[in-house]
Amino acid sequence: MSDSKLAPENTTKKETGITSQRLNLILAICAILISAASFYATYLQASAAEKQVKAMTLPLIQFSTGNYVETSKETIITLTLHNAGVGPALIKDLKFKYKNKEYRYIETLLAACCEKEYQQYKKSIKNSEDIKIDDGGYSTQVVLNTIIPGQKEVKFYQLYPGERSNVLWHKFNNERLLLQMKVCYCSLLDNCYLTEKNGVVESVQSCPAQ
């Protein structure tokens, strides 16, 4: 029996498990995903906080008109701006709307809706330096560029019944039902809104400059 040498086997050992290079790659990908998720969560949190602050400072201006004051039991024609929102409203621009036409001042509105009666009223108070409320006077309050706090209102025009105002009072009492107001106002965060009908609010970039 002859001796024979066995030829050495030519085998290569396959690598098993995860190499350090692959591990570093996986860790890097995980770090990127965690950072992205953290950034997204921060964005959502900031967005929710911004919406909450906006909601807490959101004003909502509404216009109303009446002919009777419950507290004083008087028949007074009243034009009122009411802030039904929770945040203050800075009134930047307002116009009266009557029969599809706009008027900036109460005087021009009265001249348009009640021309004959208004002219008669003006003549009756022309030579009176201090017309009395009980005699049919009126009162006004400036609301342009003023702030109306949340849940507060401003009665910016009141026409009292009396001998001088009797004819105008009854005419305007009918025509005021056709009256609307176009109001542009801003919140404390400088978010601006335009409303022409109660409950219908449009967000705008800015209010018209006076």
PyMOL CGO cylinders between C-alpha atoms (Angstrom):
from pymol import cmd
from pymol.cgo import CYLINDER

trace = [
    CYLINDER, 0.00, 0.00, 0.00, 1.58, 3.22, -1.23, 0.3, 1, 1, 1, 1, 1, 1,
    CYLINDER, 1.58, 3.22, -1.23, 1.64, 6.28, 0.80, 0.3, 1, 1, 1, 1, 1, 1,
    CYLINDER, 1.64, 6.28, 0.80, -0.21, 9.14, -0.78, 0.3, 1, 1, 1, 1, 1, 1,
    CYLINDER, -0.21, 9.14, -0.78, -0.48, 12.75, 0.37, 0.3, 1, 1, 1, 1, 1, 1,
    CYLINDER, -0.48, 12.75, 0.37, -3.87, 14.23, 0.47, 0.3, 1, 1, 1, 1, 1, 1,
    CYLINDER, -3.87, 14.23, 0.47, -4.11, 17.55, -1.40, 0.3, 1, 1, 1, 1, 1, 1,
    CYLINDER, -4.11, 17.55, -1.40, -5.04, 20.41, 0.91, 0.3, 1, 1, 1, 1, 1, 1,
    CYLINDER, -5.04, 20.41, 0.91, -8.59, 21.54, 0.50, 0.3, 1, 1, 1, 1, 1, 1,
    CYLINDER, -8.59, 21.54, 0.50, -8.95, 25.02, -1.07, 0.3, 1, 1, 1, 1, 1, 1,
    CYLINDER, -8.95, 25.02, -1.07, -11.83, 26.44, 0.95, 0.3, 1, 1, 1, 1, 1, 1,
    CYLINDER, -11.83, 26.44, 0.95, -12.83, 30.05, 1.69, 0.3, 1, 1, 1, 1, 1, 1,
    CYLINDER, -12.83, 30.05, 1.69, -14.62, 30.97, 4.85, 0.3, 1, 1, 1, 1, 1, 1,
    CYLINDER, -14.62, 30.97, 4.85, -17.73, 33.10, 4.26, 0.3, 1, 1, 1, 1, 1, 1,
    CYLINDER, -17.73, 33.10, 4.26, -18.26, 36.09, 6.49, 0.3, 1, 1, 1, 1, 1, 1,
    CYLINDER, -18.26, 36.09, 6.49, -21.18, 35.78, 8.81, 0.3, 1, 1, 1, 1, 1, 1,
    CYLINDER, -21.18, 35.78, 8.81, -23.00, 38.33, 11.04, 0.3, 1, 1, 1, 1, 1, 1,
    CYLINDER, -23.00, 38.33, 11.04, -22.96, 42.12, 10.70, 0.3, 1, 1, 1, 1, 1, 1,
    CYLINDER, -22.96, 42.12, 10.70, -19.76, 43.89, 9.99, 0.3, 1, 1, 1, 1, 1, 1,
    CYLINDER, -19.76, 43.89, 9.99, -18.87, 47.14, 11.70, 0.3, 1, 1, 1, 1, 1, 1,
    CYLINDER, -18.87, 47.14, 11.70, -19.32, 48.98, 8.43, 0.3, 1, 1, 1, 1, 1, 1,
    CYLINDER, -19.32, 48.98, 8.43, -22.88, 47.73, 8.00, 0.3, 1, 1, 1, 1, 1, 1,
    CYLINDER, -22.88, 47.73, 8.00, -23.65, 48.45, 11.65, 0.3, 1, 1, 1, 1, 1, 1,
    CYLINDER, -23.65, 48.45, 11.65, -22.48, 52.04, 11.28, 0.3, 1, 1, 1, 1, 1, 1,
    CYLINDER, -22.48, 52.04, 11.28, -24.65, 52.43, 8.18, 0.3, 1, 1, 1, 1, 1, 1,
    CYLINDER, -24.65, 52.43, 8.18, -27.72, 51.09, 10.00, 0.3, 1, 1, 1, 1, 1, 1,
    CYLINDER, -27.72, 51.09, 10.00, -27.09, 53.35, 12.98, 0.3, 1, 1, 1, 1, 1, 1,
    CYLINDER, -27.09, 53.35, 12.98, -26.70, 56.35, 10.69, 0.3, 1, 1, 1, 1, 1, 1,
    CYLINDER, -26.70, 56.35, 10.69, -30.01, 55.58, 8.93, 0.3, 1, 1, 1, 1, 1, 1,
    CYLINDER, -30.01, 55.58, 8.93, -31.77, 55.13, 12.28, 0.3, 1, 1, 1, 1, 1, 1,
    CYLINDER, -31.77, 55.13, 12.28, -30.38, 58.46, 13.50, 0.3, 1, 1, 1, 1, 1, 1,
    CYLINDER, -30.38, 58.46, 13.50, -31.68, 60.20, 10.36, 0.3, 1, 1, 1, 1, 1, 1,
    CYLINDER, -31.68, 60.20, 10.36, -35.14, 58.63, 10.76, 0.3, 1, 1, 1, 1, 1, 1,
    CYLINDER, -35.14, 58.63, 10.76, -35.29, 59.59, 14.45, 0.3, 1, 1, 1, 1, 1, 1,
    CYLINDER, -35.29, 59.59, 14.45, -34.23, 63.15, 13.64, 0.3, 1, 1, 1, 1, 1, 1,
    CYLINDER, -34.23, 63.15, 13.64, -36.86, 63.40, 10.90, 0.3, 1, 1, 1, 1, 1, 1,
    CYLINDER, -36.86, 63.40, 10.90, -39.56, 62.05, 13.21, 0.3, 1, 1, 1, 1, 1, 1,
    CYLINDER, -39.56, 62.05, 13.21, -38.49, 64.45, 15.96, 0.3, 1, 1, 1, 1, 1, 1,
    CYLINDER, -38.49, 64.45, 15.96, -38.56, 67.38, 13.54, 0.3, 1, 1, 1, 1, 1, 1,
    CYLINDER, -38.56, 67.38, 13.54, -42.03, 66.42, 12.31, 0.3, 1, 1, 1, 1, 1, 1,
    CYLINDER, -42.03, 66.42, 12.31, -43.32, 66.07, 15.87, 0.3, 1, 1, 1, 1, 1, 1,
    CYLINDER, -43.32, 66.07, 15.87, -41.89, 69.50, 16.74, 0.3, 1, 1, 1, 1, 1, 1,
    CYLINDER, -41.89, 69.50, 16.74, -43.53, 70.96, 13.63, 0.3, 1, 1, 1, 1, 1, 1,
    CYLINDER, -43.53, 70.96, 13.63, -46.91, 69.50, 14.56, 0.3, 1, 1, 1, 1, 1, 1,
    CYLINDER, -46.91, 69.50, 14.56, -46.57, 70.77, 18.12, 0.3, 1, 1, 1, 1, 1, 1,
    CYLINDER, -46.57, 70.77, 18.12, -45.62, 74.27, 16.95, 0.3, 1, 1, 1, 1, 1, 1,
    CYLINDER, -45.62, 74.27, 16.95, -48.46, 74.30, 14.42, 0.3, 1, 1, 1, 1, 1, 1,
    CYLINDER, -48.46, 74.30, 14.42, -50.97, 73.21, 17.07, 0.3, 1, 1, 1, 1, 1, 1,
    CYLINDER, -50.97, 73.21, 17.07, -49.67, 75.88, 19.47, 0.3, 1, 1, 1, 1, 1, 1,
    CYLINDER, -49.67, 75.88, 19.47, -49.96, 78.54, 16.76, 0.3, 1, 1, 1, 1, 1, 1,
    CYLINDER, -49.96, 78.54, 16.76, -53.55, 77.51, 15.99, 0.3, 1, 1, 1, 1, 1, 1,
    CYLINDER, -53.55, 77.51, 15.99, -54.37, 77.58, 19.70, 0.3, 1, 1, 1, 1, 1, 1,
    CYLINDER, -54.37, 77.58, 19.70, -52.95, 81.07, 20.12, 0.3, 1, 1, 1, 1, 1, 1,
    CYLINDER, -52.95, 81.07, 20.12, -54.77, 82.23, 17.00, 0.3, 1, 1, 1, 1, 1, 1,
    CYLINDER, -54.77, 82.23, 17.00, -58.04, 80.79, 18.28, 0.3, 1, 1, 1, 1, 1, 1,
    CYLINDER, -58.04, 80.79, 18.28, -57.52, 82.47, 21.66, 0.3, 1, 1, 1, 1, 1, 1,
    CYLINDER, -57.52, 82.47, 21.66, -57.04, 85.87, 20.01, 0.3, 1, 1, 1, 1, 1, 1,
    CYLINDER, -57.04, 85.87, 20.01, -59.64, 85.52, 17.24, 0.3, 1, 1, 1, 1, 1, 1,
    CYLINDER, -59.64, 85.52, 17.24, -62.11, 88.43, 17.06, 0.3, 1, 1, 1, 1, 1, 1,
    CYLINDER, -62.11, 88.43, 17.06, -65.50, 88.21, 15.33, 0.3, 1, 1, 1, 1, 1, 1,
    CYLINDER, -65.50, 88.21, 15.33, -67.19, 91.50, 14.51, 0.3, 1, 1, 1, 1, 1, 1,
    CYLINDER, -67.19, 91.50, 14.51, -70.95, 91.56, 13.95, 0.3, 1, 1, 1, 1, 1, 1,
    CYLINDER, -70.95, 91.56, 13.95, -73.27, 94.43, 13.10, 0.3, 1, 1, 1, 1, 1, 1,
    CYLINDER, -73.27, 94.43, 13.10, -76.72, 94.91, 14.56, 0.3, 1, 1, 1, 1, 1, 1,
    CYLINDER, -76.72, 94.91, 14.56, -79.42, 97.56, 14.61, 0.3, 1, 1, 1, 1, 1, 1,
    CYLINDER, -79.42, 97.56, 14.61, -82.38, 98.00, 16.91, 0.3, 1, 1, 1, 1, 1, 1,
    CYLINDER, -82.38, 98.00, 16.91, -85.01, 100.51, 17.98, 0.3, 1, 1, 1, 1, 1, 1,
    CYLINDER, -85.01, 100.51, 17.98, -85.42, 99.65, 21.63, 0.3, 1, 1, 1, 1, 1, 1,
    CYLINDER, -85.42, 99.65, 21.63, -82.96, 99.67, 24.52, 0.3, 1, 1, 1, 1, 1, 1,
    CYLINDER, -82.96, 99.67, 24.52, -83.94, 97.06, 27.08, 0.3, 1, 1, 1, 1, 1, 1,
    CYLINDER, -83.94, 97.06, 27.08, -81.93, 98.51, 29.95, 0.3, 1, 1, 1, 1, 1, 1,
    CYLINDER, -81.93, 98.51, 29.95, -83.44, 101.99, 29.73, 0.3, 1, 1, 1, 1, 1, 1,
    CYLINDER, -83.44, 101.99, 29.73, -86.82, 100.98, 28.23, 0.3, 1, 1, 1, 1, 1, 1,
    CYLINDER, -86.82, 100.98, 28.23, -86.41, 103.66, 25.55, 0.3, 1, 1, 1, 1, 1, 1,
    CYLINDER, -86.41, 103.66, 25.55, -87.23, 103.61, 21.85, 0.3, 1, 1, 1, 1, 1, 1,
    CYLINDER, -87.23, 103.61, 21.85, -83.82, 104.58, 20.46, 0.3, 1, 1, 1, 1, 1, 1,
    CYLINDER, -83.82, 104.58, 20.46, -82.57, 103.66, 17.00, 0.3, 1, 1, 1, 1, 1, 1,
    CYLINDER, -82.57, 103.66, 17.00, -79.16, 102.12, 17.64, 0.3, 1, 1, 1, 1, 1, 1,
    CYLINDER, -79.16, 102.12, 17.64, -76.36, 100.96, 15.32, 0.3, 1, 1, 1, 1, 1, 1,
    CYLINDER, -76.36, 100.96, 15.32, -73.97, 98.60, 17.08, 0.3, 1, 1, 1, 1, 1, 1,
    CYLINDER, -73.97, 98.60, 17.08, -70.72, 96.75, 16.39, 0.3, 1, 1, 1, 1, 1, 1,
    CYLINDER, -70.72, 96.75, 16.39, -70.38, 93.68, 18.60, 0.3, 1, 1, 1, 1, 1, 1,
    CYLINDER, -70.38, 93.68, 18.60, -67.24, 91.58, 19.01, 0.3, 1, 1, 1, 1, 1, 1,
    CYLINDER, -67.24, 91.58, 19.01, -68.58, 88.05, 19.41, 0.3, 1, 1, 1, 1, 1, 1,
    CYLINDER, -68.58, 88.05, 19.41, -65.04, 86.61, 19.44, 0.3, 1, 1, 1, 1, 1, 1,
    CYLINDER, -65.04, 86.61, 19.44, -62.65, 86.05, 22.32, 0.3, 1, 1, 1, 1, 1, 1,
    CYLINDER, -62.65, 86.05, 22.32, -59.84, 88.37, 21.22, 0.3, 1, 1, 1, 1, 1, 1,
    CYLINDER, -59.84, 88.37, 21.22, -59.77, 92.15, 20.76, 0.3, 1, 1, 1, 1, 1, 1,
    CYLINDER, -59.77, 92.15, 20.76, -60.54, 93.58, 17.33, 0.3, 1, 1, 1, 1, 1, 1,
    CYLINDER, -60.54, 93.58, 17.33, -58.81, 96.65, 15.91, 0.3, 1, 1, 1, 1, 1, 1,
    CYLINDER, -58.81, 96.65, 15.91, -61.28, 98.29, 13.52, 0.3, 1, 1, 1, 1, 1, 1,
    CYLINDER, -61.28, 98.29, 13.52, -59.33, 99.41, 10.45, 0.3, 1, 1, 1, 1, 1, 1,
    CYLINDER, -59.33, 99.41, 10.45, -62.03, 100.19, 7.91, 0.3, 1, 1, 1, 1, 1, 1,
    CYLINDER, -62.03, 100.19, 7.91, -65.82, 100.30, 7.81, 0.3, 1, 1, 1, 1, 1, 1,
    CYLINDER, -65.82, 100.30, 7.81, -68.50, 101.28, 5.32, 0.3, 1, 1, 1, 1, 1, 1,
    CYLINDER, -68.50, 101.28, 5.32, -72.28, 101.30, 5.35, 0.3, 1, 1, 1, 1, 1, 1,
    CYLINDER, -72.28, 101.30, 5.35, -73.98, 99.26, 2.63, 0.3, 1, 1, 1, 1, 1, 1,
    CYLINDER, -73.98, 99.26, 2.63, -77.46, 100.33, 1.58, 0.3, 1, 1, 1, 1, 1, 1,
    CYLINDER, -77.46, 100.33, 1.58, -79.19, 99.07, -1.58, 0.3, 1, 1, 1, 1, 1, 1,
    CYLINDER, -79.19, 99.07, -1.58, -75.90, 97.84, -3.08, 0.3, 1, 1, 1, 1, 1, 1,
    CYLINDER, -75.90, 97.84, -3.08, -74.13, 101.17, -2.57, 0.3, 1, 1, 1, 1, 1, 1,
    CYLINDER, -74.13, 101.17, -2.57, -71.43, 101.97, -0.03, 0.3, 1, 1, 1, 1, 1, 1,
    CYLINDER, -71.43, 101.97, -0.03, -71.22, 105.00, 2.24, 0.3, 1, 1, 1, 1, 1, 1,
    CYLINDER, -71.22, 105.00, 2.24, -68.38, 105.83, 4.59, 0.3, 1, 1, 1, 1, 1, 1,
    CYLINDER, -68.38, 105.83, 4.59, -70.17, 108.27, 6.87, 0.3, 1, 1, 1, 1, 1, 1,
    CYLINDER, -70.17, 108.27, 6.87, -73.50, 108.14, 8.69, 0.3, 1, 1, 1, 1, 1, 1,
    CYLINDER, -73.50, 108.14, 8.69, -74.37, 111.59, 7.30, 0.3, 1, 1, 1, 1, 1, 1,
    CYLINDER, -74.37, 111.59, 7.30, -74.07, 110.44, 3.68, 0.3, 1, 1, 1, 1, 1, 1,
    CYLINDER, -74.07, 110.44, 3.68, -76.03, 107.29, 4.51, 0.3, 1, 1, 1, 1, 1, 1,
    CYLINDER, -76.03, 107.29, 4.51, -78.89, 109.30, 6.03, 0.3, 1, 1, 1, 1, 1, 1,
    CYLINDER, -78.89, 109.30, 6.03, -78.87, 111.63, 3.04, 0.3, 1, 1, 1, 1, 1, 1,
    CYLINDER, -78.87, 111.63, 3.04, -79.19, 108.61, 0.74, 0.3, 1, 1, 1, 1, 1, 1,
    CYLINDER, -79.19, 108.61, 0.74, -81.83, 106.63, 2.61, 0.3, 1, 1, 1, 1, 1, 1,
    CYLINDER, -81.83, 106.63, 2.61, -83.89, 109.47, 4.03, 0.3, 1, 1, 1, 1, 1, 1,
    CYLINDER, -83.89, 109.47, 4.03, -83.01, 112.59, 2.04, 0.3, 1, 1, 1, 1, 1, 1,
    CYLINDER, -83.01, 112.59, 2.04, -86.15, 114.66, 2.60, 0.3, 1, 1, 1, 1, 1, 1,
    CYLINDER, -86.15, 114.66, 2.60, -86.47, 113.73, 6.27, 0.3, 1, 1, 1, 1, 1, 1,
    CYLINDER, -86.47, 113.73, 6.27, -82.76, 114.21, 6.95, 0.3, 1, 1, 1, 1, 1, 1,
    CYLINDER, -82.76, 114.21, 6.95, -82.68, 117.66, 5.35, 0.3, 1, 1, 1, 1, 1, 1,
    CYLINDER, -82.68, 117.66, 5.35, -85.67, 118.66, 7.45, 0.3, 1, 1, 1, 1, 1, 1,
    CYLINDER, -85.67, 118.66, 7.45, -83.92, 117.36, 10.56, 0.3, 1, 1, 1, 1, 1, 1,
    CYLINDER, -83.92, 117.36, 10.56, -80.73, 119.27, 9.75, 0.3, 1, 1, 1, 1, 1, 1,
    CYLINDER, -80.73, 119.27, 9.75, -82.68, 122.50, 9.36, 0.3, 1, 1, 1, 1, 1, 1,
    CYLINDER, -82.68, 122.50, 9.36, -84.36, 121.98, 12.72, 0.3, 1, 1, 1, 1, 1, 1,
    CYLINDER, -84.36, 121.98, 12.72, -81.04, 121.75, 14.53, 0.3, 1, 1, 1, 1, 1, 1,
    CYLINDER, -81.04, 121.75, 14.53, -79.06, 124.22, 12.41, 0.3, 1, 1, 1, 1, 1, 1,
    CYLINDER, -79.06, 124.22, 12.41, -79.44, 127.12, 14.81, 0.3, 1, 1, 1, 1, 1, 1,
    CYLINDER, -79.44, 127.12, 14.81, -79.37, 125.00, 17.93, 0.3, 1, 1, 1, 1, 1, 1,
    CYLINDER, -79.37, 125.00, 17.93, -75.99, 124.93, 19.63, 0.3, 1, 1, 1, 1, 1, 1,
    CYLINDER, -75.99, 124.93, 19.63, -76.90, 122.18, 22.03, 0.3, 1, 1, 1, 1, 1, 1,
    CYLINDER, -76.90, 122.18, 22.03, -79.79, 120.01, 20.95, 0.3, 1, 1, 1, 1, 1, 1,
    CYLINDER, -79.79, 120.01, 20.95, -81.15, 118.01, 23.85, 0.3, 1, 1, 1, 1, 1, 1,
    CYLINDER, -81.15, 118.01, 23.85, -81.50, 114.25, 23.73, 0.3, 1, 1, 1, 1, 1, 1,
    CYLINDER, -81.50, 114.25, 23.73, -85.12, 114.43, 24.86, 0.3, 1, 1, 1, 1, 1, 1,
    CYLINDER, -85.12, 114.43, 24.86, -85.86, 116.81, 22.01, 0.3, 1, 1, 1, 1, 1, 1,
    CYLINDER, -85.86, 116.81, 22.01, -84.73, 114.32, 19.38, 0.3, 1, 1, 1, 1, 1, 1,
    CYLINDER, -84.73, 114.32, 19.38, -80.97, 114.50, 19.47, 0.3, 1, 1, 1, 1, 1, 1,
    CYLINDER, -80.97, 114.50, 19.47, -78.42, 111.93, 18.44, 0.3, 1, 1, 1, 1, 1, 1,
    CYLINDER, -78.42, 111.93, 18.44, -75.11, 110.58, 19.69, 0.3, 1, 1, 1, 1, 1, 1,
    CYLINDER, -75.11, 110.58, 19.69, -72.12, 109.15, 17.84, 0.3, 1, 1, 1, 1, 1, 1,
    CYLINDER, -72.12, 109.15, 17.84, -68.96, 107.32, 18.83, 0.3, 1, 1, 1, 1, 1, 1,
    CYLINDER, -68.96, 107.32, 18.83, -65.82, 106.89, 16.74, 0.3, 1, 1, 1, 1, 1, 1,
    CYLINDER, -65.82, 106.89, 16.74, -64.91, 103.24, 16.17, 0.3, 1, 1, 1, 1, 1, 1,
    CYLINDER, -64.91, 103.24, 16.17, -62.38, 103.59, 13.34, 0.3, 1, 1, 1, 1, 1, 1,
    CYLINDER, -62.38, 103.59, 13.34, -58.86, 102.70, 14.56, 0.3, 1, 1, 1, 1, 1, 1,
    CYLINDER, -58.86, 102.70, 14.56, -60.21, 101.75, 17.96, 0.3, 1, 1, 1, 1, 1, 1,
    CYLINDER, -60.21, 101.75, 17.96, -60.15, 98.39, 19.73, 0.3, 1, 1, 1, 1, 1, 1,
    CYLINDER, -60.15, 98.39, 19.73, -63.30, 96.49, 20.67, 0.3, 1, 1, 1, 1, 1, 1,
    CYLINDER, -63.30, 96.49, 20.67, -62.49, 93.88, 23.35, 0.3, 1, 1, 1, 1, 1, 1,
    CYLINDER, -62.49, 93.88, 23.35, -63.83, 90.35, 23.05, 0.3, 1, 1, 1, 1, 1, 1,
    CYLINDER, -63.83, 90.35, 23.05, -67.49, 89.97, 24.04, 0.3, 1, 1, 1, 1, 1, 1,
    CYLINDER, -67.49, 89.97, 24.04, -67.93, 93.75, 24.10, 0.3, 1, 1, 1, 1, 1, 1,
    CYLINDER, -67.93, 93.75, 24.10, -69.94, 96.11, 21.90, 0.3, 1, 1, 1, 1, 1, 1,
    CYLINDER, -69.94, 96.11, 21.90, -69.95, 99.73, 20.79, 0.3, 1, 1, 1, 1, 1, 1,
    CYLINDER, -69.95, 99.73, 20.79, -73.16, 101.64, 20.06, 0.3, 1, 1, 1, 1, 1, 1,
    CYLINDER, -73.16, 101.64, 20.06, -71.65, 104.03, 17.53, 0.3, 1, 1, 1, 1, 1, 1,
    CYLINDER, -71.65, 104.03, 17.53, -74.85, 105.80, 16.48, 0.3, 1, 1, 1, 1, 1, 1,
    CYLINDER, -74.85, 105.80, 16.48, -78.06, 106.48, 18.40, 0.3, 1, 1, 1, 1, 1, 1,
    CYLINDER, -78.06, 106.48, 18.40, -81.03, 108.56, 17.22, 0.3, 1, 1, 1, 1, 1, 1,
    CYLINDER, -81.03, 108.56, 17.22, -83.40, 109.52, 20.00, 0.3, 1, 1, 1, 1, 1, 1,
    CYLINDER, -83.40, 109.52, 20.00, -87.12, 110.12, 19.49, 0.3, 1, 1, 1, 1, 1, 1,
    CYLINDER, -87.12, 110.12, 19.49, -88.39, 113.65, 19.95, 0.3, 1, 1, 1, 1, 1, 1,
    CYLINDER, -88.39, 113.65, 19.95, -90.13, 116.58, 18.34, 0.3, 1, 1, 1, 1, 1, 1,
    CYLINDER, -90.13, 116.58, 18.34, -87.19, 117.44, 16.08, 0.3, 1, 1, 1, 1, 1, 1,
    CYLINDER, -87.19, 117.44, 16.08, -86.38, 113.89, 15.00, 0.3, 1, 1, 1, 1, 1, 1,
    CYLINDER, -86.38, 113.89, 15.00, -89.88, 112.40, 14.79, 0.3, 1, 1, 1, 1, 1, 1,
    CYLINDER, -89.88, 112.40, 14.79, -90.15, 112.35, 10.97, 0.3, 1, 1, 1, 1, 1, 1,
    CYLINDER, -90.15, 112.35, 10.97, -86.54, 111.17, 10.45, 0.3, 1, 1, 1, 1, 1, 1,
    CYLINDER, -86.54, 111.17, 10.45, -86.81, 108.62, 13.25, 0.3, 1, 1, 1, 1, 1, 1,
    CYLINDER, -86.81, 108.62, 13.25, -89.76, 106.82, 11.64, 0.3, 1, 1, 1, 1, 1, 1,
    CYLINDER, -89.76, 106.82, 11.64, -88.23, 106.92, 8.15, 0.3, 1, 1, 1, 1, 1, 1,
    CYLINDER, -88.23, 106.92, 8.15, -84.83, 105.63, 9.28, 0.3, 1, 1, 1, 1, 1, 1,
    CYLINDER, -84.83, 105.63, 9.28, -86.52, 103.02, 11.47, 0.3, 1, 1, 1, 1, 1, 1,
    CYLINDER, -86.52, 103.02, 11.47, -87.81, 101.39, 8.28, 0.3, 1, 1, 1, 1, 1, 1,
    CYLINDER, -87.81, 101.39, 8.28, -84.74, 101.88, 6.11, 0.3, 1, 1, 1, 1, 1, 1,
    CYLINDER, -84.74, 101.88, 6.11, -82.26, 100.58, 8.70, 0.3, 1, 1, 1, 1, 1, 1,
    CYLINDER, -82.26, 100.58, 8.70, -83.59, 97.07, 8.04, 0.3, 1, 1, 1, 1, 1, 1,
    CYLINDER, -83.59, 97.07, 8.04, -81.93, 97.25, 4.61, 0.3, 1, 1, 1, 1, 1, 1,
    CYLINDER, -81.93, 97.25, 4.61, -78.63, 98.31, 6.11, 0.3, 1, 1, 1, 1, 1, 1,
    CYLINDER, -78.63, 98.31, 6.11, -75.44, 96.22, 6.21, 0.3, 1, 1, 1, 1, 1, 1,
    CYLINDER, -75.44, 96.22, 6.21, -71.89, 97.03, 7.20, 0.3, 1, 1, 1, 1, 1, 1,
    CYLINDER, -71.89, 97.03, 7.20, -68.61, 96.15, 5.54, 0.3, 1, 1, 1, 1, 1, 1,
    CYLINDER, -68.61, 96.15, 5.54, -66.01, 95.95, 8.28, 0.3, 1, 1, 1, 1, 1, 1,
    CYLINDER, -66.01, 95.95, 8.28, -62.30, 95.18, 8.05, 0.3, 1, 1, 1, 1, 1, 1,
    CYLINDER, -62.30, 95.18, 8.05, -60.52, 94.49, 11.33, 0.3, 1, 1, 1, 1, 1, 1,
    CYLINDER, -60.52, 94.49, 11.33, -57.36, 92.86, 12.67, 0.3, 1, 1, 1, 1, 1, 1,
    CYLINDER, -57.36, 92.86, 12.67, -56.44, 90.76, 15.67, 0.3, 1, 1, 1, 1, 1, 1,
    CYLINDER, -56.44, 90.76, 15.67, -53.54, 91.43, 18.03, 0.3, 1, 1, 1, 1, 1, 1,
    CYLINDER, -53.54, 91.43, 18.03, -51.49, 88.97, 15.96, 0.3, 1, 1, 1, 1, 1, 1,
    CYLINDER, -51.49, 88.97, 15.96, -52.08, 91.22, 12.94, 0.3, 1, 1, 1, 1, 1, 1,
    CYLINDER, -52.08, 91.22, 12.94, -54.34, 88.68, 11.26, 0.3, 1, 1, 1, 1, 1, 1,
    CYLINDER, -54.34, 88.68, 11.26, -56.96, 90.65, 9.34, 0.3, 1, 1, 1, 1, 1, 1,
    CYLINDER, -56.96, 90.65, 9.34, -60.54, 89.80, 8.42, 0.3, 1, 1, 1, 1, 1, 1,
    CYLINDER, -60.54, 89.80, 8.42, -63.32, 91.24, 6.29, 0.3, 1, 1, 1, 1, 1, 1,
    CYLINDER, -63.32, 91.24, 6.29, -67.02, 90.73, 6.96, 0.3, 1, 1, 1, 1, 1, 1,
    CYLINDER, -67.02, 90.73, 6.96, -70.03, 92.01, 5.06, 0.3, 1, 1, 1, 1, 1, 1,
    CYLINDER, -70.03, 92.01, 5.06, -72.65, 89.69, 6.53, 0.3, 1, 1, 1, 1, 1, 1,
    CYLINDER, -72.65, 89.69, 6.53, -72.88, 88.39, 10.08, 0.3, 1, 1, 1, 1, 1, 1,
    CYLINDER, -72.88, 88.39, 10.08, -71.31, 84.96, 10.29, 0.3, 1, 1, 1, 1, 1, 1,
    CYLINDER, -71.31, 84.96, 10.29, -69.48, 85.33, 6.95, 0.3, 1, 1, 1, 1, 1, 1,
    CYLINDER, -69.48, 85.33, 6.95, -65.82, 86.20, 7.55, 0.3, 1, 1, 1, 1, 1, 1,
    CYLINDER, -65.82, 86.20, 7.55, -63.01, 86.30, 4.96, 0.3, 1, 1, 1, 1, 1, 1,
    CYLINDER, -63.01, 86.30, 4.96, -59.36, 86.28, 5.91, 0.3, 1, 1, 1, 1, 1, 1,
    CYLINDER, -59.36, 86.28, 5.91, -57.46, 89.06, 4.09, 0.3, 1, 1, 1, 1, 1, 1,
    CYLINDER, -57.46, 89.06, 4.09, -53.82, 90.04, 3.80, 0.3, 1, 1, 1, 1, 1, 1,
    CYLINDER, -53.82, 90.04, 3.80, -54.47, 93.55, 5.15, 0.3, 1, 1, 1, 1, 1, 1,
    CYLINDER, -54.47, 93.55, 5.15, -57.21, 96.12, 5.51, 0.3, 1, 1, 1, 1, 1, 1,
    CYLINDER, -57.21, 96.12, 5.51, -57.51, 99.09, 3.13, 0.3, 1, 1, 1, 1, 1, 1,
    CYLINDER, -57.51, 99.09, 3.13, -55.52, 102.12, 4.17, 0.3, 1, 1, 1, 1, 1, 1,
    CYLINDER, -55.52, 102.12, 4.17, -57.58, 105.16, 5.11, 0.3, 1, 1, 1, 1, 1, 1,
]
cmd.load_cgo(trace, "trace")
